[in-house]
Amino acid sequence: MKLSLLELRHLHCFVTVAEELNFRQAAKRLNVTPGALSPIIQKLESVLEMKLFERTTTNVRLTKPGREFLREAQAVLKRVEKALATARKIAGKNLQSLHIAVCGNWRATFVPKALDTYRKRFPKVEVSLIDIGMLDDSSKAFDDEPVDIRFSYNLKNVHGKDIGYFKTFDLPLEVTMSARHPLAARTQVELEELVAYPLVLWTPLKRLNQDLLNFFHSQKLRPRVKKAATFEIAMDMLTAENCVAFLPKIPTPFFHDSQIVLRPLKSLTPVPHMKGYALWKKDKLTPQALHFIEILQQLCEQQKQSDPAL
């Protein structure tokens, strides 16, 4: 297979597997069988002459070249999506479309189920997902992209900008570690025990990281911090080293077939929370976007009824 024979579908499949770190879940998102997906990744690795994933019977991880290729592949798909949107606008085609900007690991929340429900109800609407990485400023997601709805972990600079929003989840953080970690056998973990191990902070989540550090400092504790630029690197650090991190226990199979476990923190002081929001421009709310928001709100309400902790 020559480099010139690479297609966008190879990049799309690679990015999906990289996001899921699970071939079965990735195949489900792509509406293909795992047996059809694996050869596509193998062909991509063959033409690039590098290994993109490390695979075992229970775990899938990105290699170092794979993590670098992921950033470039995401950028290529983003540029293609923007080019298509521009071309359609110039052509004046009256196509119904919905552009959703996602960041981080939103696939682990209500979004995939909302998308599945939306596509079944409105099959003629063209839905596209735009990866915007981990913008710290929620309002910037609407500046240069054809975005109808954007998901964010904070509301920085949102107020007064004519941006509508609602909270999709509000969950306490739990200690996150490898299943082989010395503390993994505990049902609960005390904060004082964690200072013996490096604390991994995901650098794009600046506000949440500061909340965590303030939480430690309020108990007169000084954690040894290690920074990770991407979620994948953070997970690699947890599995390869005796590091710990903090993540919310989102009520979906977030770490399906993973070697990562979450344990609640035993503390009399309120534990920091992680919050998620859906945002949209009030003056540019299309009927397609409104329908998706209504579906998302219904799913969130159903989840809150079954799990009041949200």
C-alpha positions in Angstrom: 0.0 0.0 0.0 1.5 3.4 -1.1 1.1 6.6 0.9 -0.9 8.1 -2.0 -3.5 5.4 -1.5 -4.3 6.6 2.0 -7.9 7.8 2.4 -9.7 10.0 4.9 -11.5 6.9 6.2 -8.1 5.5 7.4 -7.5 8.7 9.4 -11.1 8.7 10.7 -10.9 5.1 11.8 -7.5 5.7 13.5 -8.8 8.8 15.4 -11.9 6.9 16.6 -9.8 3.9 17.9 -7.4 6.4 19.5 -10.2 8.1 21.3 -11.9 4.9 22.4 -8.8 2.8 23.1 -11.1 -0.1 22.4 -11.7 -1.7 19.0 -15.1 -2.9 19.8 -16.4 0.4 21.0 -14.7 2.2 18.1 -16.3 -0.2 15.6 -19.7 0.5 17.2 -19.2 4.3 16.6 -18.1 3.7 13.0 -21.0 1.3 12.3 -18.5 -1.5 11.2 -17.5 -4.8 12.7 -14.3 -5.1 14.8 -13.1 -7.6 12.2 -13.4 -4.9 9.5 -11.7 -2.2 11.6 -8.6 -4.0 12.5 -7.3 -4.5 8.9 -7.7 -0.8 8.3 -5.5 0.1 11.2 -3.0 -2.6 10.2 -2.8 -1.1 6.6 -2.3 2.4 8.1 0.5 1.1 10.3 2.0 -0.6 7.3 2.1 2.4 5.0 3.4 4.6 7.8 6.0 1.9 8.7 5.4 2.4 12.4 3.3 0.9 15.2 0.5 3.2 16.3 -1.0 1.0 19.0 0.2 -1.4 21.6 -2.4 -4.1 21.9 -2.9 -6.9 24.5 -5.9 -9.1 25.2 -7.2 -6.6 27.7 -5.8 -3.2 26.8 -5.1 -0.9 23.8 -2.7 2.0 24.2 -1.2 4.6 21.8 2.5 4.4 21.1 4.6 7.6 21.3 4.5 7.9 17.4 0.8 7.1 17.6 0.1 10.0 20.0 2.0 12.4 17.7 0.2 11.1 14.6 -3.2 11.5 16.4 -2.7 15.2 16.8 -1.9 15.6 13.1 -4.7 13.3 12.0 -7.2 15.3 14.1 -5.9 18.5 12.5 -6.3 17.1 9.0 -9.9 16.0 9.6 -10.7 19.3 11.2 -9.4 21.2 8.1 -11.4 18.9 5.8 -14.6 19.5 7.8 -14.0 23.3 7.7 -13.3 23.2 3.9 -16.5 21.2 3.3 -18.6 23.7 5.3 -17.1 26.6 3.4 -17.7 25.0 0.0 -21.3 24.2 0.9 -21.9 27.8 2.0 -20.4 29.1 -1.2 -22.4 26.7 -3.3 -25.5 27.9 -1.6 -26.9 24.4 -1.0 -29.8 24.4 1.5 -28.6 21.4 3.4 -29.7 20.8 7.0 -26.6 20.4 9.1 -25.6 20.2 12.7 -22.0 21.0 13.8 -21.0 19.9 17.3 -17.6 20.8 18.8 -16.3 18.2 21.3 -13.3 18.3 23.6 -11.5 15.9 25.7 -13.3 12.6 26.3 -16.9 13.6 25.8 -17.5 10.2 24.2 -17.6 8.9 27.7 -20.6 11.1 28.6 -24.2 11.4 27.2 -23.1 12.7 23.8 -22.9 9.4 21.9 -26.3 8.3 23.0 -27.7 11.7 22.2 -26.2 11.6 18.7 -27.6 8.1 18.1 -31.1 9.2 19.2 -30.8 12.4 17.1 -29.7 10.6 13.9 -32.6 8.1 14.2 -35.2 11.0 14.6 -33.6 13.3 12.0 -31.9 11.0 9.5 -31.7 13.8 6.8 -29.7 16.2 8.9 -26.0 16.0 8.3 -24.2 15.8 11.6 -20.5 16.6 11.9 -18.2 16.5 15.0 -15.4 19.0 15.3 -12.5 18.3 17.6 -11.4 21.5 19.3 -9.0 20.0 21.7 -9.1 21.4 25.2 -9.8 25.1 24.9 -9.6 26.8 28.3 -11.8 29.6 27.1 -15.3 28.3 26.3 -16.4 31.3 24.3 -13.5 31.0 21.7 -15.0 27.8 20.4 -17.5 29.9 18.4 -15.1 32.4 16.9 -13.6 30.7 13.9 -15.5 27.4 13.5 -19.0 26.6 12.0 -20.1 25.4 15.5 -23.8 25.1 16.5 -23.2 23.4 19.9 -20.0 23.2 22.0 -19.2 21.1 25.0 -17.0 22.5 27.7 -15.7 21.8 31.2 -16.1 25.4 32.3 -18.0 28.6 31.7 -15.0 30.9 31.4 -15.9 34.2 29.7 -19.3 32.9 28.8 -21.4 35.4 30.8 -22.5 38.4 28.9 -21.6 37.0 25.5 -25.1 35.9 24.5 -24.2 32.3 24.9 -26.8 29.8 26.2 -25.9 26.8 28.2 -27.0 24.1 30.6 -25.1 21.7 32.9 -24.8 18.2 31.7 -23.1 16.7 34.8 -21.6 17.8 38.1 -19.6 14.9 39.7 -17.2 14.6 42.6 -13.6 13.6 41.6 -12.3 10.2 42.5 -8.8 8.9 42.8 -7.7 7.3 39.5 -4.9 4.8 39.3 -3.7 1.6 37.7 -5.4 -1.6 38.8 -1.9 -2.7 39.9 -1.4 0.3 42.1 -0.8 -0.4 45.8 -3.9 1.6 46.8 -6.2 -0.1 44.2 -7.3 -2.7 46.6 -8.9 -0.1 48.9 -12.6 0.7 48.8 -11.7 4.3 49.8 -8.5 6.3 49.8 -7.4 8.9 52.2 -5.8 12.2 50.9 -2.7 11.8 53.1 -1.9 8.5 51.4 -1.7 10.1 48.0 1.3 12.4 48.7 3.5 9.3 48.5 2.8 9.0 44.8 3.2 11.5 41.9 0.0 13.3 41.1 -0.7 13.6 37.3 -2.4 16.8 36.2 -3.9 17.1 32.7 -2.5 20.5 31.7 -5.4 21.7 29.5 -7.8 21.6 32.6 -6.2 24.6 34.3 -9.1 25.6 36.5 -9.7 22.0 37.7 -6.0 21.5 38.4 -5.9 24.6 40.5 -9.0 23.4 42.5 -7.2 20.1 43.1 -4.0 21.8 44.3 -6.0 24.2 46.5 -7.7 21.1 48.0 -4.4 19.5 48.9 -3.0 22.8 50.2 -6.1 23.3 52.4 -5.1 20.1 54.2 -1.5 21.3 54.5 -0.4 18.7 51.9 2.0 19.2 49.0 1.6 16.7 46.2 4.5 15.8 43.8 3.0 17.0 40.5 3.6 15.5 37.0 2.0 17.2 34.0 0.5 15.4 31.0 -0.3 17.3 27.8 -2.9 14.8 26.6 -5.4 12.4 28.2 -3.6 9.5 26.5 -0.3 10.5 28.1 -1.9 10.8 31.4 -3.4 7.3 31.2 0.0 5.9 30.1 1.6 7.5 33.1 -0.9 5.9 35.4 -0.3 2.4 33.9 3.4 2.6 33.5 4.2 4.3 36.9 2.7 4.4 40.3 1.1 7.7 39.7 -2.4 8.9 40.7 -4.9 11.3 39.2 -8.4 12.5 39.7 -11.4 12.0 37.4 -15.2 12.0 37.8 -16.9 8.6 37.8 -19.0 9.3 34.7 -22.0 6.8 34.6 -20.9 5.2 31.3 -18.3 2.4 30.5 -15.6 5.1 30.5 -12.8 2.7 31.2 -14.3 -0.3 29.5 -11.7 -3.1 29.3 -9.2 -0.8 30.8 -6.5 -1.3 33.5 -7.6 2.0 35.2 -9.7 2.0 38.4 -11.4 4.8 40.3 -11.7 4.9 44.1 -13.7 7.5 46.2 -11.8 9.8 48.4 -12.3 9.5 52.2 -12.5 13.1 53.3 -14.5 15.3 55.7 -13.8 18.3 53.4 -15.9 18.5 50.3 -14.1 17.0 47.3 -13.7 19.1 44.2 -16.2 18.5 41.4 -15.9 18.3 37.7 -18.7 19.9 35.7 -19.7 19.6 32.1 -21.7 22.1 30.0 -23.4 22.3 26.6 -23.2 25.8 25.1 -24.7 27.5 22.0 -25.0 31.0 20.5 -28.4 32.3 21.3 -28.7 34.4 18.2 -27.6 31.5 15.9 -29.6 28.7 17.4 -30.9 26.6 14.4 -33.9 24.2 14.6 -31.4 21.3 14.2 -29.4 22.5 17.2 -32.5 23.1 19.3 -33.7 19.5 18.6 -30.3 18.1 19.7 -30.3 20.2 22.9 -33.8 18.9 23.8 -32.7 15.3 23.3 -29.6 15.9 25.4 -31.6 17.6 28.2 -34.0 14.6 28.2 -31.1 12.1 28.5 -29.5 14.2 31.3 -32.8 14.4 33.2 -33.3 10.6 32.9 -29.8 10.0 34.2 -30.3 12.4 37.1 -33.4 10.6 38.1 -31.6 7.3 38.2 -28.4 8.8 39.8 -29.2 11.8 42.0 -25.4 12.4 42.5 -25.4 14.1 39.1 
